[in-house]
């Protein structure tokens, strides 16, 4: 089986979808009789170019120059390559939407009569459609409607995302397969990595509540997390670990201004972007992990925190909240400042509850979030999609006969 993966970019700055595709492709490449290739652009922020050392080495990766716009990540050479090479593959796995690479891959697959799967990565949510709504409506009619309409199947990472897909494509075949957690969650000893230096950086004595994600309005930092933190009566420190989002560069200053306005300078630490290999140490240093998003496709950081034994507090719009509840690994709250403040206060003052949550998370994660298990389910999805694609071609061929 030959599988082509297509994604707008794989730089670490782009968050969960770009990070998980590396691990997914690596695990799939280890399976017998399976050949994996990845096509993407060299985008790494506005004007940035992907560093050579960031390119995966354990399967073929085709990197093409991003020639226009950070938002759309247009690459003429990627489109040319897709038109010439897509016919070599049995199935195409497209990651993300609202990007040139997704549309180009879908058109190339359709023209080559190769079935393709879309993993929307949260980009069919109501929140996404509402953001820059008039542009989304126009682009949907001109480009994305056909991309979604021609897909043979969809890869959702949660039950909530399946509902998002069915809302725009009611007849869709949707496979619900969660993201996986890297082996480092279990193999890296947090007590030996840098002597847990992040605890000393944040505060050597006080409890730590950790937020770790890119700084973007949908993460709920300014309107939910910081106002809730102002209501929490605790000497704990809120550690905000995350880099500036290239699409919302002004948001970081909004975060800083809100910290000052609410008088939280002594209770909040802005750590900036954390290198991926150091994230396990961050989870180990924290008493609680919090992600108060308005919209979140899965949220791989939540699964990582669970795997690392860190109790979590998330909103009900974080689509991995179904796993938090199933594992009894934390608290799920509505998008409300009082509800979030109450949950954080309870977690900080109830050590027994934190311990129970922390013990449940790793057990659940080992059963559900290993890449070995995820890759086996994805392989079954490919086999099903290839079969469905063959049936569709037969149907079309019969219908076209005189």
N, C-alpha and C positions, 0 to 999 in steps of 0.2 A: 504494500500500500504506500503510495506517495502522497504526502500531504503538504500543501503550501499554506503557511501562516502569513497574514498581511496585517500590519499595524502602522499607524502614522509615525511613531517614534518609540525608541526603547531607552532613552536617557532616563536615569534614575529620578530626575526632577518631576517626571510626569506621573509619578505615584503608582497606585496599586496595579492597574491593568498592565502597565509596561514592566513592572517588576515580576508579576506572576507569569507572564508569557515566557520569560526566560526559563523558569523552573519547569513549566509545563512542557516546553519543547525539549528540554534536556531529558526529562523523564520519558517522553514519548520516543525520543531517539534511541533509548536503551531497549525498547521492545523489539522482539524479533520480527523480521519481515516488514518493518516500518521505516520509511525514509521521510525525514522531516527537513524542510527548508523554510527560511524566514525571509521575507522581503519588507523593507522599511526605509525610512529616510534617515539622514544624519542630523536631524533637528535636535538641538539641545538648548532650548530657550531662544528668545529673539536674537537672531544673528549668530547664535552659538552652533558649533559643530561637534558631533559626538566624538569623544576621545577614542583612539584606537584600542586602548586597554579595556574599554567598556563593551566591546563587541564579543558576544559568546563565541567559544571555540569548539564546542562539542557537537555542532551540526552546522551545515552551510547557512551563512547569513549574507544576504545581498543588501548592501547599503547604497542608497542613491541620494544625490545631493538635493536638499530642500531648496528650491529656487525662488520661492515666493511665499510670504506670509507665515507667521507663527501659528495663526489660528487654523488655517486650512492645510498647511504643510504641503503645498503643491510641489510636485517633482515630475518634470516631463520625462526624465530618464526612467523613473519607476513605472510610469504608464506605458512607455515603449517596451520595457522588459516584460511587463505583465501580458501585453498583447502577444508577444512572441513566445512566451514560455508557459503560460497557464495550461495549455493543452497537454503538457507532460504529466500533470498531476491527476489523481483520482478524486480529490476533494480539496476545496479551498476553505480555510477557516479565517474569516475576517473579524478583526478585533476593533471595536469602536465604530462610531458613525460620525456624521457631520464633518467629514474630512475627505480630502482628495483621494487618499489611498483606498478608502473603503469603496467609494464610487467606482474608481478605476478597476479595482479587483473584481467587483461585482459585474461590471460590463465585460471584462475580459473572460470571466468564467461563463457568463451567459453566452457569449459569442462562441466560446470553445465547447459549449455543451457539457461543462464540468459542474457538478452540483456544488453549491457553496453554503456555508453555515455562517451566520452572523452572531457574534457575541457583542451585544450592544454596550456592555460596560456602563449601564445606567443611563445611556443617552436616549432612551425612549421614555424616560420618566416624565411626569407632569411638570416637575420642577425644571427640567431641561427645556421642555417645549415653551415654558413661560419666560425663560431667560432670552432676551432679545427676540421677543415673540414674532414680530413682523418679519424679521429676517429668517427665522426658523420656518415660518409658514411658506415664504417664497421659495426657500431652498428645498423644502419638503416637496413642493409641487414640481419643481424643476428637476431635482436630482434624487433625493433620498427616497421618495415614494416608490420609484421603480427598483431601487436597491433593495428595499425591504420587501417589496411585492414579489420579486423574483427569487428570493432566498428559498432554498430547499428546506432548511431547518434553522433553528435558533438555539444558541447556548445561553441559558440564563444561569446565573450563579445563586439565585434564591427564588423562593416561591413568589415573593413580591415582584421581582423582575419579570417572572413569567406573566403575571397579570398586566404589567406594563406593555409587554409584547403583544398579548392577546387583545389589548385595547385598540391597538393600531392595525393588527393583522389577525382577525378573529379565527381564521382557518390555519394558523401557523402550527407547525410541529415544533414543540419546545421541549428541550432536554434540560432538566434542572440539575446542574453539577456544580458544587461549590468550588471556591478557590482552595488551593492547598497551602500548607505552611512549610517553609524550608526546614530542612533537617537540623539546621542550627538551633532551632527552638528546643531541641532535645539534646543535641550533642555539644553545644557550647556551654562551658561551665562559667556562669556569671560571677562566681566568687574568684575566678582566676583572670578574667579579662580586665586588665588595667586596674585591678584591685577595686573595681566598681567606682571609678573616678567620677562618674556623673553624680553620684550622691554627694561627693565633696564639692563638686562644682555648683550644684543647686543649693544644698544646705546640708551640712554634715549631721545635724541633730534632728531637725524637724521632719515630720511625715511629708511625703511627696505625692501629689496627685498629678498624673501625667496625661497631657494631651500631645499626641504625636501624629501630625498630618500636615499637608501643605496649607498655607494660609490663604483661605478662600472664603467668601461670604457664606457659601452653603454649609460650611463647617460649624456655623453657629457660635463663633468665638465672641464677637462683639455684642450680639443681641441676646445670647443665651448664657454662655459659659461665664463670662466675666461678671455680668449682673448677678448670676446665681452665686458665684464665688464671693461676691461682696456681702451676701446674706449668710454665708457659712461662718459660724463661730468656732474657729479653730486656728491653731498656730501653724497649720500645715502650709506648704508652699505649692502653688500651682506652677508646674513646669510646662511651658509651651514649646515643644520641639517641632519645628517645621520651617521650610524655606518659603521664600516669596513665590507666589504663583505668577507665572509669566503673563497670564491673561488678566490678572487683577493685581498689578504691581503696587497700587496705592493702598491695598487693604492692610498691609503690614503696618503702615503708619496709623491707620484707623485703630488697629489693635493697641498700639502704643499709646495713642491719645486716650483711648477708653480706660486703659490701666491707670493713667494719670488722673483722668476725670473722676474715677471711682475711688481714688486714694488707695490703690492696691500695689503700689511700687514695692513695698516691703514683703508682699505676699505672692508676687508673681515673678517668675524668671522666664525671659525670652531667650531661648537657647540657639535659635537658628536651626539650619538643616543639620541633621545628625547623619553621619556616614552609615550606610546600610549595615555594615558588619558590627556596628556598636549598638544597634537597637535592642539587642537582647539584654545588654547591661542596663539600658533605660527601664525596661520592664521590671528587671530585678530590683532596681532602686526604688520603684514606686509602690505605694500601698494600694493605689487605685488607678485604673486607666479610665479616661473619660473621652467619649466622642459624641458631642451633642448636635449632630448634623441635621440639616433640614432635608437633605436628600443624600443618600450614600449607597452606591452599588456595592453590596456585600460589606466592604470595609475590612480589608485583609489585616489591618492593624488590630482589629478586635479579635480575630482568630489567633493572631500571634500572641496577644496578651493572655488569652485563655490558655494557649499551649504553654506559656511560660509561668502559669499559676498566678497571674495578676488579676484580681477581681475587676469587673468592668461595670461602668455605668454608661448606657447609650440611650439615645432617643428611639422611638418606634419607627423613625424614618431611616434608620441604619438597617439595611436589609438583612444583615447577619444577625439581627436581634432574635430571629427564630431559633438560632443555635444557642444564643445566650440563655434563652428560656429553657430550651430542651436540656441543656447541660447543667442548669442551675448554677451558672458561673458569674451571675451579676444581676443588675437591676435594669429594667427597661422602663423608660418614663416618656410621657408625652412631651411635645416641644413647648415647655412652659418653664419660666424662670423659677417659680415656687417649687414645682415638682422636681426640677433638677437640683435645686438647693437642698431640698429635704433628703433626696437620695444621697447626695454627697455627705451631708451632715450625719446621716444614719451610718453610712459606711465607715466614716472616720471615727465614730464613737462606739462602734460595735465590732470589736476585734474577733469575736467568735464567728460572726456572720462573714466577715472578710476571709477568715481561715477556711470556712466551709466552701465559699465560692472559689477560693484559690485552689482547693484540692479537687474540685469537680472539673475545672476547666481542662487540665492536661489529660485526664482520662478520656474525656469526650473528644478532644482534639486528636489524640492518637487513633481513635476509631474512625474519625470522619475527615480529617484534614491532611492526611499524608499524601504526598504527590504520587506515590505508587498506586494508591487506591484511585485517586483522581484520574490518572492517566489510563487506567483500565476502563473506567467509565467513559472517558472521552473516546477511546478506541472503539468501544461499542457504538457510540454516537456516530462515528465516522462510517462504520460498517452499515448501520441503519440508513444513513444519509445516502451513501453510494447506491444501496439497493433501491431507495426511494427515487433517486435520480434516474436509474435505469428504467424503472417502471414508468416514470413520467415521459421519458423519451419514447418508449414503446407506444404509450397512449397518444402522444403527439403524432408519431409516425402513422399509426392506424387512422387517426382522424384526418390526416392530410391525404390519404389515399383516395383516388377517384371512385 
